[in-house]
Amino acid sequence: MDIFTQQLINGLVVGSVYALVALGYTMVYGILELINFAHGEVTMIGAMVALMVIGALLGVAPDMPGLMVFAGGLLVAVPACMALGFAIEKIAYRPLRHAPRLAPLITAIGVSIVLQNLAMLIWGRQYISFPPLLPQGRHEFLGAHVTDTQIIIFVTALIVMAGLWLLVERTRLGRAMRATAQSREVAQLMGVNVDRVIAATFIIGSGLAALAGVLVSAYYGLAHYYMGFMLGLKAFSAAVLGGIGNIAGAMLGGLLLGVIEALGAGYIGDLTGGFLGSHYQDVFAFFVLILVLVLRPSGLLGERVANRA
């Protein structure tokens, strides 16, 4: 039971990060029906920018409290990624908005490769250590250990997801987003500035990606120019699991995928007699993706989008 509880906690923490990234995928898809495969690299850029700022702050004021240093890195990384998301939409995707669907998809893959290589040139190929800035206290819960870092990551992710839901459901911008998702042409006839709404969607999604990148780097203590690729694929799997295009589905899918992956990593050794170890945990994300695509292509909550349309 202790192992189950521990893996459940670990899965919820990692799943909350998956959910933040998955929200970016599902928001863009819900409006443009585009899979933004460059979204994972935006997550990586957020982590790298935050680390650069954190290094500069620690060099100037080494006695500054860790939380303040962490907040400083986050306050620079999030706007930087928001600007990057806006630039990607305007330069790479907007000119192809009326092109065949294959063209934006190939462009997204190209943008992903470009961002990876730019990050490699700027920050190098090596893994970069993320300093332990968040509180490191440990607490016991039902026989498992929960750290202050895990609590901060999980609570932060929940607050941000709740804020996004309120934004989409209760604000004028949110209504414009939902109208644009229903029909861009009709929304434009009703006075909605579709270009501005789409740009805002990319900006918000990129800000969430930056936050996720910083949180996951703080959790694992590492960052790397290639980290966004696998994280992006898992978040995409989470979005598909919940029902891509559905915000609540992305949140649910991220949390579920994190739990499934953590439980699989904890028990795969016992189930296979030691043949497979916990380092095969990435298999579970793609196994879930295959199952969902075969058994329920619309995802767990995807029918809501279909009914609303």
PyMOL commands that set and color helices and strands:
alter all, ss='L'
color gray80, all
select helices_A, chain A and resi 2-32+39-60+66-96+102-123+148-170+172-182+184-189+194-220+227-242+247-271+278-280+282-295+302-308
alter helices_A, ss='H'
color red, helices_A
select strands_A, chain A and resi 128-129+138-141+144-147+222-223
alter strands_A, ss='S'
color yellow, strands_A
deselect
rebuild
show_as cartoon
